Amino acid sequence: MLKRLIFRSFVLIVALAFEIASPLRAESKLNRTLLIEQIQRFIRTRYVVAEARAAALSKLSESVASGRYDIADDRAFAALVTEDLKAVTRDRHVYLVHDPAKASVLRAAPQMGYAALNAQAGVAAQRFRRENQGLIEQRILEGNVRYLNIVAFDWTNGVTSGVYDGAMRFLRDGDAIIIDVRQNAGGFPDAVHYLLSHFVEPNTLFVTFFEGTKATPLRSVRDLPSGRIKGKPIFVLTGPATASAAEELAYQIANRKLGEVVGEPTAGAGNQSDVFPIAGGFVLSLSTARAIDAITNTNWEGVGVLPTIASPVGSAMLIAHARALEQLALSASTDDQIRLRWELRIARARVAPPTMTAAALARYVGNYGDRHVTSRDGTLYWKRGAQAEIEMQALGDDWFLLGATGNQACFIAENGRVTSVVISRPDGDGAAIPRSAFSAR
């Protein structure tokens, strides 16, 4: 009797749960269907890739019919919609996110362009300020090669240009320039075009954005407080994470023969995007304008930008630095050539560290005046008198870096035997020290 009562209670609970859950599932399905219909309206009217519209609309309808979107979790729903849209469009600018704050601002000012919206409404201005408008690192590398790392092309009217002015003054005083956008997923055209303006003539046409019958040409800025930069080797570092506006930087530098692109192919997101509020706190991103380059009459959508110097993305900066020193050495004065070649040996060793066998290292072991060279565990060590022992880093071609002293040592061989060592300082000064006769090999 007790078992029967327990079983009936269980059946009743399940039935009640099903009655409650069914309306919830039905309501969820209805809400998701309405959201999908709103998304489809934007795709029909604003999505610039006409050849992909039908497939995108069909994919969304299929997923609604199959119940794929009948889930309560908003972020999971947005992820599924994004997955479906990307599967048929292959468009990096197409996605759905659940972001009630941004959706609210977009609904309040739908007539504003996206760049103006972010700047004036303050949606992203504080984040831009904290990350210095995307310009997160500046460095001076050996040979006065100036390095700038830009992780995002942020833009706030009246603010960002001043940050770029300072960065351009820094780059202008270098002998060569490396701009790193390996981790830059893009941003605002205003930022990349302001940056590019420093390397071309005023009023140079970069791209034209076509949105329906509307054409918007984007040109270089006429007046630049930091001046224009000409005649310097320029290298742009790229990788698979380089997208959108960051790709245009590499695209323009390569196609205008302004410099070299070093690294791996970019993502292939060439169109301009906009964002739209969707009911329920969702935000839809779509490509709304097709970018056509002034030189190539096409863009990098779907194909990316190919490097002019291919390298693993992690080695791109080392390779670019070595290439910069090579180019600078070609046109340098005699004194500067000595310094640049000294620095180039180190740069090349960083790219491809030389490996040496114990037998090869043994050639150098011995006494050179009051210097003593020993070999231990596959490494040479340098010791002068009572001073501390220094590890010697192989640079290739009988050259070694003497630890942190900043000096280099070059062993001289005659008839296959090492007879002396030359100590070379960064300024080119140095001295040859004969090998002691009793230690000669």
C-alpha positions as CSV (number, residue, x, y, z in Angstrom):
1,M,0.0,0.0,0.0
2,L,2.8,2.4,1.0
3,K,4.7,1.6,-2.2
4,R,1.6,2.3,-4.3
5,L,1.1,5.7,-2.6
6,I,4.7,6.6,-3.2
7,F,4.5,5.6,-6.9
8,R,1.3,7.6,-7.4
9,S,2.9,10.7,-5.7
10,F,5.9,10.4,-8.0
11,V,3.6,10.2,-11.0
12,L,1.7,13.3,-9.9
13,I,4.9,15.3,-9.3
14,V,6.2,14.4,-12.8
15,A,2.8,15.3,-14.3
16,L,2.8,18.7,-12.6
17,A,6.4,19.3,-13.6
18,F,5.5,18.5,-17.2
19,E,2.5,20.8,-17.1
20,I,4.7,23.7,-15.8
21,A,7.6,23.0,-18.0
22,S,5.5,22.7,-21.2
23,P,4.3,26.3,-21.1
24,L,7.8,27.4,-20.3
25,R,9.3,25.6,-23.2
26,A,6.5,26.9,-25.5
27,E,7.2,30.5,-24.2
28,S,10.9,30.0,-24.7
29,K,10.4,28.7,-28.2
30,L,8.1,31.7,-29.0
31,N,10.5,34.2,-27.6
32,R,13.5,32.7,-29.5
33,T,11.4,32.6,-32.7
34,L,10.6,36.3,-32.4
35,L,14.2,37.1,-31.8
36,I,15.3,35.1,-34.9
37,E,12.7,36.9,-37.0
38,Q,14.2,40.3,-35.9
39,I,17.7,39.1,-36.7
40,Q,16.5,37.9,-40.1
41,R,15.0,41.4,-40.8
42,F,18.4,43.0,-40.2
43,I,20.2,40.4,-42.4
44,R,17.7,41.1,-45.3
45,T,18.1,44.9,-45.0
46,R,21.6,45.6,-43.8
47,Y,23.9,42.6,-44.5
48,V,26.2,43.7,-47.3
49,V,27.2,40.2,-48.5
50,A,24.2,39.6,-50.7
51,E,25.4,36.2,-51.9
52,A,25.3,34.9,-48.3
53,R,22.0,36.3,-47.2
54,A,19.8,33.4,-48.4
55,A,22.0,30.8,-46.7
56,A,22.0,32.8,-43.4
57,L,18.3,33.2,-43.4
58,S,17.7,29.5,-44.3
59,K,20.1,28.3,-41.6
60,L,18.3,30.3,-38.9
61,S,14.9,29.1,-40.0
62,E,16.1,25.5,-39.9
63,S,17.5,25.8,-36.4
64,V,14.2,27.3,-35.2
65,A,12.2,24.5,-36.7
66,S,14.5,21.8,-35.2
67,G,14.2,23.3,-31.7
68,R,17.9,24.0,-31.6
69,Y,17.3,27.5,-30.1
70,D,14.7,26.3,-27.4
71,I,17.0,27.0,-24.5
72,A,16.6,29.5,-21.7
73,D,20.3,30.5,-21.3
74,D,20.8,33.8,-23.2
75,R,24.5,33.4,-23.7
76,A,24.2,29.9,-24.9
77,F,21.5,31.0,-27.3
78,A,23.7,33.8,-28.7
79,A,26.6,31.3,-29.1
80,L,24.4,28.9,-31.1
81,V,23.1,31.7,-33.4
82,T,26.7,32.9,-33.9
83,E,27.9,29.4,-34.7
84,D,25.1,28.9,-37.3
85,L,25.7,32.3,-39.0
86,K,29.5,31.8,-39.2
87,A,29.1,28.3,-40.6
88,V,27.3,29.6,-43.7
89,T,28.8,33.1,-44.1
90,R,32.4,32.6,-43.0
91,D,32.2,36.2,-42.0
92,R,34.3,37.3,-38.9
93,H,32.1,40.3,-38.4
94,V,28.9,38.3,-38.0
95,Y,27.9,37.3,-34.5
96,L,25.3,37.7,-31.7
97,V,26.1,38.5,-28.1
98,H,24.0,39.0,-25.0
99,D,25.0,42.5,-23.8
100,P,22.0,44.4,-22.2
101,A,24.0,47.5,-21.4
102,K,25.2,48.0,-25.0
103,A,21.8,47.1,-26.4
104,S,20.1,49.7,-24.2
105,V,22.5,52.4,-25.5
106,L,22.0,51.3,-29.1
107,R,18.2,51.5,-28.7
108,A,18.5,55.0,-27.2
109,A,20.5,56.3,-30.2
110,P,20.0,54.1,-33.2
111,Q,20.7,57.0,-35.6
112,M,24.3,57.4,-34.5
113,G,27.1,55.6,-36.2
114,Y,29.0,53.0,-34.2
115,A,32.2,55.0,-33.8
116,A,30.3,58.1,-32.6
117,L,28.1,56.0,-30.4
118,N,31.1,54.6,-28.5
119,A,32.8,57.9,-28.2
120,Q,29.8,60.1,-27.2
121,A,27.8,57.6,-25.1
122,G,30.9,56.4,-23.2
123,V,30.3,52.7,-23.9
124,A,34.0,52.0,-24.4
125,A,35.7,55.4,-23.8
126,Q,36.9,54.4,-20.3
127,R,38.3,51.1,-21.5
128,F,40.1,52.9,-24.4
129,R,41.6,55.3,-21.9
130,R,42.8,52.5,-19.6
131,E,44.6,50.7,-22.5
132,N,46.0,53.9,-23.9
133,Q,43.8,53.7,-27.0
134,G,45.2,50.3,-27.8
135,L,48.9,51.4,-28.0
136,I,50.2,49.4,-25.1
137,E,54.0,49.2,-25.6
138,Q,56.9,51.2,-27.1
139,R,60.5,50.1,-27.1
140,I,63.8,51.0,-28.6
141,L,65.6,47.9,-29.9
142,E,69.3,47.6,-30.9
143,G,70.2,49.7,-33.8
144,N,67.6,52.4,-32.8
145,V,64.8,50.3,-34.3
146,R,61.6,51.6,-32.8
147,Y,58.9,49.1,-31.8
148,L,55.2,49.9,-31.2
149,N,52.6,47.3,-30.1
150,I,49.0,48.1,-30.9
151,V,46.5,45.6,-29.6
152,A,43.3,47.4,-30.7
153,F,42.5,50.3,-33.0
154,D,40.4,52.2,-30.5
155,W,39.1,55.6,-31.3
156,T,37.6,58.4,-29.1
157,N,37.1,61.7,-30.9
158,G,39.4,64.4,-29.6
159,V,41.5,62.0,-27.6
160,T,42.9,59.1,-29.6
161,S,44.7,61.3,-32.2
162,G,46.8,62.9,-29.4
163,V,48.0,59.5,-28.3
164,Y,49.0,58.6,-31.8
165,D,50.8,61.9,-32.2
166,G,53.0,61.0,-29.3
167,A,53.6,57.5,-30.6
168,M,54.5,58.8,-34.1
169,R,57.1,61.2,-32.7
170,F,58.6,58.3,-30.9
171,L,58.7,56.2,-34.2
172,R,59.9,59.2,-36.2
173,D,63.2,59.4,-34.2
174,G,64.0,55.8,-35.0
175,D,66.1,54.5,-37.9
176,A,63.6,51.7,-38.6
177,I,60.1,50.9,-37.4
178,I,58.3,47.8,-36.3
179,I,54.5,47.9,-35.7
180,D,53.1,44.8,-34.0
181,V,49.5,43.9,-34.7
182,R,49.7,40.2,-34.1
183,Q,47.1,40.4,-31.3
184,N,45.0,43.1,-32.8
185,A,41.5,42.1,-33.8
186,G,40.7,45.5,-35.4
187,G,38.6,48.4,-34.3
188,F,37.8,51.8,-35.9
189,P,38.9,52.8,-39.4
190,D,39.6,56.3,-38.0
191,A,42.5,55.0,-36.0
192,V,44.2,52.9,-38.7
193,H,43.8,55.6,-41.3
194,Y,45.2,58.2,-38.9
195,L,48.2,56.0,-38.3
196,L,48.7,55.3,-42.0
197,S,48.5,59.0,-42.8
198,H,51.9,59.4,-41.4
199,F,53.5,57.3,-44.1
200,V,51.7,58.7,-47.2
201,E,51.0,62.0,-48.9
202,P,48.0,64.1,-47.7
203,N,44.6,63.3,-49.2
204,T,45.7,59.8,-50.3
205,L,42.7,57.6,-51.0
206,F,43.0,54.3,-49.0
207,V,39.6,52.6,-49.4
208,T,36.0,53.3,-50.3
209,F,33.2,51.7,-48.3
210,F,30.2,50.8,-50.4
211,E,26.8,50.4,-48.5
212,G,24.1,50.0,-51.0
213,T,24.3,53.0,-53.3
214,K,26.2,55.0,-50.8
215,A,30.0,55.3,-51.3
216,T,32.3,56.6,-48.5
217,P,35.9,57.3,-49.5
218,L,38.5,57.4,-46.7
219,R,41.6,59.4,-47.3
220,S,44.8,60.3,-45.4
221,V,44.7,63.2,-43.0
222,R,46.1,66.5,-44.3
223,D,47.5,68.0,-41.1
224,L,49.6,65.9,-38.7
225,P,51.1,67.5,-35.5
226,S,53.9,65.0,-35.5
227,G,54.7,65.3,-39.2
228,R,55.1,62.6,-41.8
229,I,57.6,59.7,-41.7
230,K,59.5,58.9,-44.9
231,G,62.4,56.9,-46.0
232,K,62.6,54.5,-43.0
233,P,62.3,50.7,-43.2
234,I,58.9,49.7,-41.9
235,F,57.8,46.2,-40.7
236,V,54.3,45.1,-39.7
237,L,54.0,42.0,-37.6
238,T,50.9,39.8,-38.3
239,G,49.3,36.5,-37.3
240,P,46.0,34.6,-37.4
241,A,44.6,36.9,-34.7
242,T,45.2,40.0,-36.8
243,A,41.8,41.0,-38.1
244,S,39.7,43.8,-39.7
245,A,41.3,47.3,-39.3
246,A,44.6,45.7,-38.2
247,E,44.6,43.8,-41.5
248,E,44.2,47.0,-43.4
249,L,47.4,48.4,-41.9
250,A,49.3,45.3,-43.2
251,Y,47.4,45.4,-46.5
252,Q,48.2,49.1,-47.2
253,I,51.9,48.8,-46.1
254,A,52.4,45.8,-48.4
255,N,50.5,47.0,-51.5
256,R,51.9,50.6,-51.4
257,K,55.4,49.2,-51.0
258,L,55.9,51.1,-47.8
259,G,57.4,48.2,-45.9
260,E,57.3,44.5,-45.2
261,V,54.7,42.3,-43.5
262,V,56.3,39.7,-41.3
263,G,54.6,36.7,-39.7
264,E,51.6,34.5,-40.7
265,P,48.5,35.2,-42.8
266,T,45.8,37.3,-41.2
267,A,42.2,36.4,-40.4
268,G,40.4,37.7,-43.5
269,A,37.8,40.1,-42.1
270,G,37.7,42.9,-44.7
271,N,34.3,44.5,-44.5
272,Q,33.1,47.3,-42.3
273,S,30.6,46.2,-39.6
274,D,27.9,47.8,-37.5
275,V,25.9,46.6,-34.5
276,F,22.1,46.5,-33.9
277,P,20.0,46.1,-30.7
278,I,17.9,43.0,-30.6
279,A,15.1,42.5,-28.1
280,G,16.0,40.8,-24.8
281,G,19.3,42.6,-24.4
282,F,21.0,41.1,-27.5
283,V,23.4,42.8,-29.9
284,L,23.8,41.7,-33.5
285,S,27.0,42.5,-35.5
286,L,26.8,42.4,-39.3
287,S,29.1,43.5,-42.1
288,T,27.2,46.5,-43.5
289,A,29.7,48.0,-46.0
290,R,32.2,46.4,-48.4
291,A,35.7,47.9,-48.5
292,I,37.3,48.4,-51.9
293,D,41.0,49.3,-51.9
294,A,42.1,52.1,-54.1
295,I,45.1,50.2,-55.5
296,T,43.9,46.5,-55.8
297,N,40.1,47.2,-56.4
298,T,39.4,44.4,-53.9
299,N,40.0,43.7,-50.2
300,W,41.2,41.0,-47.8
301,E,37.8,39.6,-46.9
302,G,37.9,35.8,-46.6
303,V,41.5,35.5,-47.8
304,G,43.5,37.6,-45.3
305,V,46.8,39.4,-45.9
306,L,49.8,37.2,-46.8
307,P,53.1,38.2,-45.3
308,T,55.9,39.3,-47.5
309,I,58.3,37.6,-45.1
310,A,56.7,34.4,-43.9
311,S,57.7,33.3,-40.3
312,P,56.1,31.6,-37.3
313,V,54.1,34.3,-35.5
314,G,56.2,33.9,-32.3
315,S,59.4,34.7,-34.2
316,A,58.1,37.6,-36.3
317,M,59.6,40.4,-34.1
318,L,63.1,38.8,-34.0
319,I,63.1,38.2,-37.8
320,A,61.8,41.8,-38.4
321,H,64.5,43.2,-36.1
322,A,67.3,41.3,-37.9
323,R,65.9,42.4,-41.3
324,A,65.8,46.0,-40.2
325,L,69.4,45.9,-39.1
326,E,70.4,44.3,-42.4
327,Q,68.7,47.1,-44.3
328,L,70.2,49.8,-42.2
329,A,73.7,48.4,-42.5
330,L,73.5,48.5,-46.3
331,S,73.3,52.3,-46.4
332,A,75.2,53.2,-43.2
333,S,78.5,54.9,-42.9
334,T,81.6,52.9,-42.1
335,D,81.4,53.6,-38.4
336,D,77.7,52.8,-38.2
337,Q,78.2,49.6,-40.3
338,I,80.6,48.3,-37.6
339,R,78.0,49.0,-34.9
340,L,75.1,47.6,-36.9
341,R,76.9,44.4,-37.8
342,W,77.9,44.0,-34.2
343,E,74.2,44.2,-33.3
344,L,73.1,42.1,-36.3
345,R,75.2,39.2,-35.1
346,I,73.2,39.2,-31.8
347,A,69.8,39.6,-33.6
348,R,70.5,36.7,-36.0
349,A,71.5,34.4,-33.1
350,R,68.2,35.2,-31.5
351,V,66.4,34.1,-34.6
352,A,68.4,30.9,-35.0
353,P,70.6,30.1,-32.0
354,P,73.8,28.3,-33.3
355,T,74.3,24.8,-31.9
356,M,77.9,23.5,-31.4
357,T,79.3,20.1,-30.5
358,A,81.7,19.5,-27.7
359,A,84.4,18.9,-30.3
360,A,83.8,22.2,-32.0
361,L,83.9,24.1,-28.7
362,A,87.2,22.4,-27.8
363,R,88.9,24.3,-30.6
364,Y,88.6,27.5,-28.5
365,V,89.7,26.2,-25.1
366,G,93.0,27.7,-23.9
367,N,94.8,30.7,-22.6
368,Y,94.8,34.1,-24.4
369,G,97.0,36.4,-22.4
370,D,95.4,36.7,-19.0
371,R,92.1,35.4,-20.4
372,H,91.2,31.7,-19.9
373,V,88.6,29.9,-22.0
374,T,87.1,26.6,-20.7
375,S,84.3,24.3,-21.9
376,R,81.8,22.7,-19.6
377,D,78.4,21.0,-20.4
378,G,78.3,22.2,-24.0
379,T,79.1,25.9,-23.1
380,L,82.2,28.0,-23.2
381,Y,83.2,30.1,-20.3
382,W,85.5,33.2,-20.2
383,K,87.6,34.2,-17.2
384,R,90.0,37.1,-16.9
385,G,92.4,37.0,-14.0
386,A,90.6,37.1,-10.7
387,Q,87.3,38.3,-12.3
388,A,84.1,36.3,-12.2
389,E,83.6,33.7,-14.9
390,I,81.4,34.7,-17.8
391,E,79.3,32.5,-20.0
392,M,79.9,32.8,-23.7
393,Q,76.9,32.7,-26.0
394,A,77.6,31.4,-29.6
395,L,76.7,33.9,-32.3
396,G,78.0,31.9,-35.2
397,D,81.1,32.1,-37.5
398,D,83.6,32.0,-34.5
399,W,81.8,34.9,-32.7
400,F,80.6,34.8,-29.1
401,L,78.8,37.2,-26.8
402,L,80.6,37.7,-23.5
403,G,77.7,37.5,-21.1
404,A,76.3,40.9,-20.0
405,T,79.5,42.8,-20.7
406,G,78.2,44.0,-24.0
407,N,81.5,42.8,-25.7
408,Q,81.9,40.1,-28.3
409,A,84.8,37.8,-28.9
410,C,85.9,36.5,-32.3
411,F,88.4,33.6,-32.5
412,I,90.8,33.8,-35.4
413,A,92.1,30.5,-37.0
414,E,95.0,29.9,-39.3
415,N,95.4,26.5,-41.1
416,G,92.5,25.2,-39.1
417,R,94.0,26.1,-35.7
418,V,92.7,28.9,-33.4
419,T,95.7,31.4,-32.9
420,S,94.1,34.4,-31.3
421,V,90.9,36.1,-30.1
422,V,89.7,39.6,-30.9
423,I,87.7,41.5,-28.3
424,S,85.1,43.7,-30.0
425,R,83.2,46.4,-28.3
426,P,79.9,47.9,-29.5
427,D,81.7,51.1,-30.6
428,G,84.0,49.1,-32.8
429,D,87.1,49.4,-30.6
430,G,88.9,46.1,-29.8
431,A,92.1,44.3,-29.4
432,A,93.6,41.0,-30.7
433,I,95.1,38.7,-28.1
434,P,97.4,35.9,-29.2
435,R,96.8,32.4,-27.9
436,S,99.5,31.1,-25.5
437,A,101.9,28.8,-27.4
438,F,101.6,26.0,-24.9
439,S,97.8,25.8,-25.3
440,A,97.7,26.0,-29.0
441,R,95.9,23.2,-30.8
